[in-house]
């Protein structure tokens, strides 16, 4: 499991979305990005469906995930 606490694009607030990780400044769960991508959505689709999330936030989350995979593979 990833430790999202060092990814600046996300935040966790026990009073929002059951305390899950969300895109900073929104109520959109980070998990929603991966669920939508797994279902065949594009990044542009996701950004259109969740207008409070910026492309920079999505790119930061994907980069963070990619970096964590590199670390885990070592």
C-alpha atoms as a printed R data frame, in Angstrom:
   type eleno elety resid chain resno       x      y       z
1  ATOM     1    CA   UNK     A     1   0.000  0.000   0.000
2  ATOM     2    CA   UNK     A     2   1.279  3.448  -0.883
3  ATOM     3    CA   UNK     A     3   1.976  6.082   1.740
4  ATOM     4    CA   UNK     A     4   0.278  9.066   0.111
5  ATOM     5    CA   UNK     A     5   1.362 11.461   2.856
6  ATOM     6    CA   UNK     A     6   4.368 12.617   0.813
7  ATOM     7    CA   UNK     A     7   2.344 13.350  -2.340
8  ATOM     8    CA   UNK     A     8   1.456 17.054  -2.312
9  ATOM     9    CA   UNK     A     9  -1.475 16.617  -4.731
10 ATOM    10    CA   UNK     A    10  -3.552 14.722  -2.178
11 ATOM    11    CA   UNK     A    11  -4.814 15.137   1.365
12 ATOM    12    CA   UNK     A    12  -6.576 13.148   4.034
13 ATOM    13    CA   UNK     A    13  -9.214 14.641   6.290
14 ATOM    14    CA   UNK     A    14 -11.159 12.427   8.698
15 ATOM    15    CA   UNK     A    15 -14.220 14.615   8.050
16 ATOM    16    CA   UNK     A    16 -14.148 14.185   4.246
17 ATOM    17    CA   UNK     A    17 -15.015 11.051   2.305
18 ATOM    18    CA   UNK     A    18 -14.641  8.790   5.315
19 ATOM    19    CA   UNK     A    19 -11.052  9.867   5.900
20 ATOM    20    CA   UNK     A    20  -9.798  8.486   2.600
21 ATOM    21    CA   UNK     A    21  -7.180 10.146   0.402
22 ATOM    22    CA   UNK     A    22  -8.641 12.811  -1.866
23 ATOM    23    CA   UNK     A    23  -7.262 15.217  -4.408
24 ATOM    24    CA   UNK     A    24  -6.227 18.305  -2.414
25 ATOM    25    CA   UNK     A    25  -9.025 20.863  -2.144
26 ATOM    26    CA   UNK     A    26 -11.706 18.438  -3.399
27 ATOM    27    CA   UNK     A    27 -13.862 15.590  -2.193
28 ATOM    28    CA   UNK     A    28 -12.724 13.392  -5.098
29 ATOM    29    CA   UNK     A    29 -11.079 10.196  -3.861
30 ATOM    30    CA   UNK     A    30  -7.722  9.304  -5.390
31 ATOM    31    CA   UNK     A    31  -9.144  5.822  -5.798
32 ATOM    32    CA   UNK     A    32 -11.675  7.233  -8.299
33 ATOM    33    CA   UNK     A    33  -8.843  8.033 -10.716
34 ATOM    34    CA   UNK     A    34  -7.586  4.457 -10.760
35 ATOM    35    CA   UNK     A    35 -11.075  2.957 -10.909
36 ATOM    36    CA   UNK     A    36 -11.931  5.099 -13.917
37 ATOM    37    CA   UNK     A    37  -8.651  4.367 -15.693
38 ATOM    38    CA   UNK     A    38  -9.110  0.641 -15.079
39 ATOM    39    CA   UNK     A    39 -12.590  0.908 -16.608
40 ATOM    40    CA   UNK     A    40 -11.161  2.400 -19.805
41 ATOM    41    CA   UNK     A    41 -11.565  6.126 -19.167
42 ATOM    42    CA   UNK     A    42  -8.920  8.513 -20.435
43 ATOM    43    CA   UNK     A    43  -7.310 11.247 -18.371
44 ATOM    44    CA   UNK     A    44  -9.348 13.794 -20.309
45 ATOM    45    CA   UNK     A    45 -12.537 11.865 -19.451
46 ATOM    46    CA   UNK     A    46 -11.624 11.869 -15.765
47 ATOM    47    CA   UNK     A    47 -10.832 15.590 -15.773
48 ATOM    48    CA   UNK     A    48 -14.142 16.344 -17.489
49 ATOM    49    CA   UNK     A    49 -16.081 14.232 -14.988
50 ATOM    50    CA   UNK     A    50 -14.295 15.717 -11.965
51 ATOM    51    CA   UNK     A    51 -13.731 19.400 -12.817
52 ATOM    52    CA   UNK     A    52 -12.341 20.250  -9.366
53 ATOM    53    CA   UNK     A    53  -9.298 18.072 -10.045
54 ATOM    54    CA   UNK     A    54  -6.494 19.636 -12.075
55 ATOM    55    CA   UNK     A    55  -4.355 17.924 -14.690
56 ATOM    56    CA   UNK     A    56  -1.308 18.785 -12.543
57 ATOM    57    CA   UNK     A    57  -2.824 16.904  -9.592
58 ATOM    58    CA   UNK     A    58  -3.545 13.837 -11.712
59 ATOM    59    CA   UNK     A    59  -0.051 13.907 -13.189
60 ATOM    60    CA   UNK     A    60   1.461 14.224  -9.705
61 ATOM    61    CA   UNK     A    61  -0.518 11.228  -8.454
62 ATOM    62    CA   UNK     A    62   0.487  9.121 -11.446
63 ATOM    63    CA   UNK     A    63   4.129 10.164 -11.104
64 ATOM    64    CA   UNK     A    64   4.067  9.367  -7.383
65 ATOM    65    CA   UNK     A    65   2.628  5.943  -8.134
66 ATOM    66    CA   UNK     A    66   5.221  5.310 -10.821
67 ATOM    67    CA   UNK     A    67   8.072  6.337  -8.510
68 ATOM    68    CA   UNK     A    68   6.810  4.063  -5.744
69 ATOM    69    CA   UNK     A    69   6.784  1.139  -8.161
70 ATOM    70    CA   UNK     A    70  10.407  1.830  -9.052
71 ATOM    71    CA   UNK     A    71  11.352  1.845  -5.366
72 ATOM    72    CA   UNK     A    72   9.422 -1.378  -4.695
73 ATOM    73    CA   UNK     A    73  11.124 -3.126  -7.618
74 ATOM    74    CA   UNK     A    74  14.623 -2.594  -6.178
